[in-house]
Amino acid sequence: MSIFQFLWFIVIAILFAGFLFFEGFDFGVGMATRFLANNDRERQTVLGAIAPHWDGNEVWLITAGGAMFASFPLWYASLFSGYYILLFLTLIALIFRGVSFEFVTHAENSFQRSLWLWSNFFGSLFSPFFLGMMFTSLIQGVPMDAQGNVWAGFNVVVNIFSVIGGLAVTYLSLIHGLHFLSLRTKNSLHNRAINMADKLYWLLYPILILFVVFSIFKTDFYEKHFFSSLLIVLIVVLLTLWGHLSIHFNHNGRAFFASGFSLVLIIAFIFNGLFPRVMISNNSKYDLLIKTASASKLTLEIMTGILVVLLPIVLIYFFWSYWVQRNRRSDSLSD
């Protein structure tokens, strides 16, 4: 395995982690339109908190897919063909969610406004659930042949562990979104976001415990990387406790970063367990490895050069956009 192959494996992990950190609270805010807001006016106020950012946050996922296609084409082909239906459903959810931001502002009557608000809610609910299911399914090992062809049947995609994984990502995204709203709203919405997040943690604990227990028996992560896998799990537990205590004592910024980095560490747990593989076969001799799934050395070198030049510019603009949109939002109906 070359340094460039290892580098792009890490880059793709970082891109997926960035997607869950930033788009995770977008999903959570979308779900909060039904769980937190009491009327359409409040729902539009809640969505307004992420209106300047949601499309930029989705770029993390698009970039992750593009980087995978360019640097690990065999990985891309195996993953996207094997999980075609689940990824198609995810795309549909993202599309309806995406257009709802624009259409809800141009709705001509209450029915249209309600329709697009519900579209945003369901898109925000199912997108993280499907992605969580996909990641949890593939780490269990999938039917794969020597050419990297994957047959992910219904029982491979939909099983107890994958559903728990989908619930974990979805539920943590909801809490992450409530933490974001505690930072971006004030008055009644602000207080309700804090109180709801504080209560929801009590259900998050058993979901995470189930995820950890199933990961022990359904993956080879602890066999291959015992100490690093255990360390990541312990950090997630500590971050979850820290997030709960932080929101309980009204340290909203700390709670936001705790839930965000918990989502980041879910990706770290997955990629750490995969290494040095990118796809796990239920027959270990057909595992797809980093060194065999990557593009040519020249391709990786060119991509690395582009990354070094463009990444700082993109990150500066990305974080600047959050800084200029940092003011809290309020709705007179919720005061």
Order of alpha helices (4+ residues) and beta strands (2+ residues): alpha-alpha-alpha-alpha-alpha-alpha-alpha-alpha-alpha-alpha-alpha-alpha-beta-beta-alpha-alpha
